[in-house]
Amino acid sequence: MSTPEKPGESAKRPGPAVPFSEAEVRSVAAPPADAELEDVEPAEIEEQPVEFEPFDRLVQRARRLTPERVRTVVESLLFVTDKPVTMDQLHEATGIEKARLEAALEQLGGTHREGVSGTVLTEVAGGWQLRTDPDSGEFVRRFLRVKPHRLTRAALETLSIIAYRQPVTRPEIEDVRGVDSGAVVKALLERRLIKILGKKDEVGRPILYGTTREFLEFFALKDLSALPTLREFHELSEEHRTLVDTEAPAKPGAENLVEELADPAFEEGLDAAAPGAEEAMEALEQAMEEAEARSKAAAASLGAESPKPGPAPEETDR
């Protein structure tokens, strides 16, 4: 037999879930369709074409801009682009004189620099670009959920050879590395760090490879002349060379490639020129001493000593 329920016991017993309110149901449900519009074709909404003012008028209007306004305009253009902007592109977009643009970029460079601002103005790939402060890179990658771009040792070696010897063929690359580099070259092509420049005029017509604009952007280089020279690598001590390999592995110039890429003829020329330069310097010093001795002898024969430096004589009125 079932026992009778006590007063208030039914209220404590768990029951069915509370139903959603009508407002909550309407918020997630699809909006009701208008029955009268079901058979009506939607109209075509065309945007009006943008008409830009002539460039000569833009130039005249740009001359009236203050230096502060020029700086803000340049900063806005650098902010909206994801590629380095050249001086010509800034001039064509604004009509501002290049000298004033350079002054604005110099001011922005003083404001957007490492340790001062979250963005850094960098001259890269022949243009200017706002980049994230390297000290904040870890937080930016975590926020965007992206992995840092890194190259394997084989890719760095191959890319270094191409950067320093371009245009270069694949057999020439493999002669330096000593291993097959076809897969690595293909991977670098897919990442647009290298490109095909043409074919070499020899038997077999091998393909010539060189670096790209993306290569300069990847390594934050202004141009190829910003690459460290082989002589600079030779002048590094063993301690500094180890420091470069450990702290900056992403820069071109892999370990043990300096000796392989060095030009022996160039080094022999420097060594041969060094003794000649020292001899010339010694001969010059000896000639200067002899000239000074002759000057003193001539002064002694005339019975006059060389004048000592002193205050200039006062001018007298005539």
Buried (B, 14 or more C-beta within 10 A) or exposed (E): EEEEEEEEEEEEEEEEEEEEEEEEEEEEEEEEEEEEEEEEEEEEEEEEEEEEEEEEEBBEEBEEBEEEEBBEBBBEBBEEBEEBBEBEBBBEEBBBBEEBBEBBBEBBBEEBBEEEBEBBBBBBBBBBBBBEBEEBEEEEEEEEEEEEEEBEEBBBBBBBBBBBBBBBBBEBBBEBBEEEBEEBBEBBBEBEBBBEBEEBEEEEEBBBBBBBBBBBBBBBBBEEEEBBEBEEBEEBEEEEBEEBEEEEBEBBBBBEBBEBBBEEEEEEEEEEEEEEEEEEEEEEEEEEEEEEEEEEEEEEEEEEEEEEEEEEEEEEEE
